[in-house]
Every structure is written in structure tokens, then in C-alpha cells.
Amino acid sequence: MRLARTRTVLVVLLVGATGSLTAAPAFGAVAGRTAPTCDLIVADVEPDVRTQRDWERFGDRAVAGEWAGADGTYSAALPDGRIAWLFNDTFLGPVGPGRSIQPHDPVHNTIVTTRRGSDRPVTTVLGDGTAAGEPLPIVGPPGTDQPWYWNADGIVDEGRLYVFEAKQQAAGEGHFGFEWIGTDLAVLSLPDLKVERVVPTYDSADITWGVELLPVDGYIYIYGVRQLKEFPGTKEALVARAGEGELDGTWEFYTGDGWSSNEHDATAIAGDVGSSYGVSEVNEQYVMVTTDSFLGSAIYTLTASSPFSFAGVTRRQIYDTPEGQPEYDDTASGDIYTYNVAAHPVLSRKNTLAVSYNVNSTGIDDLFRDISNNRARFLEIRFKPQPPNCRAS
């Protein structure tokens, strides 16, 4: 899946990097307090070499019909100990010398499963049956038929896997010739990961919901992005919430000072975010990880005391992707770029957060020549341990 500057779309994923950028110190102690503050401070950021190596081995050994590379990676923990990795445009094996693959149309959405405790991918899940010899996506039409779906985030709720699906259609020519036209919700049975139904969800306020799902205290927080009409290409983050068991029911939308049942009352909680971003709980605080709205190489964090209180928080650059370009040239052909972050609590440990970002190229021949140009890279963000008896500022 490819990310446009001028359209609100989803994507996400990973990229193995070679260097790290240590974050500037965050907030200091608050005068008058006897206990140290609990503000999260990024100690360092490094490539997650082991996870990246496992995906490389899996992709490099792909035979016909198996995952070789993709973007849009989200992760959802399954009750039986597996992890469902939700991908978007997926290229399939066989993989040949130099990680080359035969030219073919990607499958718009797939799942790869792994076992918890082992990051190594296990099984590629496609749609049932075949269509004229073409592999089918999990949801939506085969091949280049449209409209198609790109996966957003997924979560298990009441014994089923719910996956947000961003509906897309062609719009114009070239690498970024598509547009978002709505959002549906796919409900998959477990453990077989078969689609039971696809139902409409909220999409009347030009917000693409489901780029991140976060369960907290009986609610599932549903994060979205909206492109600003007055500033084409610039996106803002918003949040809604549903009670557990109500993802396909009634939501509430954060207004800046409370919650409303009207989607059009939703108010931005952060500006200049990517088409996908991550929000996770770390040490009883909340961390948003994002890129810029435009394509570039910088990754940032914002920290807050609640899942919805990021407004006004200073964001800090924590990493610079070695594959990306600080100044992206949207007229270039064969231009490698990085984009969109996803958080992976399923891989995270104490005082850490695992994230991924996407790599892609404006020239599809770059992917056929070396499919690693379309594989996610993983990072591990390490936070300084919290002092005892600290207080959140």
C-alpha cells in the first residue's frame, strides 16, 4: 500500500535500520514536590535486529502463495497464543536470487500468523478459493478490482477478531493514484480466521478510523486520522471509544473536554501525524509514535497521562530512518521512502515499546528486483526506568 500526501489513507510498517538517535531529555522534576516525576524519558532507540532477521528469513524462503513482502503491518494477540499480523499490499513468492520476485499484482490484504515467544512467522493466510488463478485477499475483490480494502488495526473482542478496513478506489494516475472512500469493519472467527461478516462503521466526518486500537479500563479506544481540507496533505489525529463488545455498535467521540455521540464533534488530539500512528500504554502513561504527515525520515513520540490528552504536548524526534529521505521528491521515479508507524505491544517488554515503519518505492521495479524494499523494519524504543514513589506531572 502506498501513502499519498494529498489523501487520507492507511499504511504501516517496519524497517530495519542501522543507526539510532538518542532523544533529548524530557521533562524535569516539578518544584515543590518531594517525589520525582514519572514522566517517560526515551533512553535510546535501536533496530530490533532479531525480529527483522526472522521476517527476512521467512520472506526469503517464500514459495508460491507465501508472504514475500508487504506494507501496512499491524499486530493483534490471539487467545491461543498466536499473533495475527495484518498486512496490506502483499507480494507473494517464490523469492529468487537477490530477493527478486516475478512481477505480479499484490494482494490487497493478508494475514501472517506467528507464535508468541517466537517472532518467527509461520503461516500466510489468504482468502478462500481462487479467482482466475489469482490469490484472494482476506476481504474484498481479487486482483485490481475495486473498491478494495486495506487492513487497519485489529483486536480480539468477545472471541472474534475485529479488523478495521479502509475502503479505497482509484483516483488519478501514478504511484499515489487512489483515495479513501469509507471504512468498514471485518469480523473474523477464531481460531480459523474466516470472515463472518463485513459491516459499515463510522465514516461520515472524513475520518479514517481504526489506525490504532487500545483497550483501557473496559473501553476500546479507536484512533483515526483526518486530512485538513485547508492544508492538503496535513493530517490530524482523533479518538473515539466503544465499550468492550460494542465495536460494531455505538461509539463516543472525544471533543477536547468530554465525549459526544456525534462523530462530527470529534476534535483533534494531535496535529501533523502520519496516515498511521501508534498509541500504547507504557508504565501507566501513554505514548504516541508517528511520522510527519508528509513523507520523510523522522519518527517522533508524544507522551500523555491519558489515552486522549495529547493536545498541546511537545513531540520529540527520536529516530531518523536510514532508508528514508528528509526531502521526499514526489516527481522522482524509483525513489525509496519510509512512512507510517505501528506500535506492537505484543513484542514489547518492560520499559520498552516495539514499533515498525514502512519502506516502499515509487518505482515498482525496485520491489520486483529486491522485495526487501517493501518489508517493514522494527525498532525498540527503550525508556528510562521509573524511579520509586514517583508522581506523574
Secondary structure, DSSP 8 states (H G I E B T S, - for coil): ----SSS----------S------------TT-SS-B----EEEEEE-HHHHHHHHHHHHT--BTSEEEES--EEEE-TTSEEEEEESSEEEB-B-GGG-B-----BS-EEEEEETTEEEEEEEE--SSEETTEE--SSS-STT-SSEEEEEEEEEETTEEEEEEEEEEE-SSSTT-EEEEEEEEEEE-TTT--EEEEEE---TTSEEEEEEEEEETTEEEEEEEEE-TTSTT-EEEEEEEEETT-TTS--EEE-SSSEES-GGG---SEES--SS-EEEEETTEEEEEE--SSS-SEEEEEEESSTT--TT---EEEEE-SSS-SS--TT-SS-EEEEEEEE-GGG--TTEEEEEEEEEESSHHHHHH-GGGGS-EEEEEEE----TT-B--
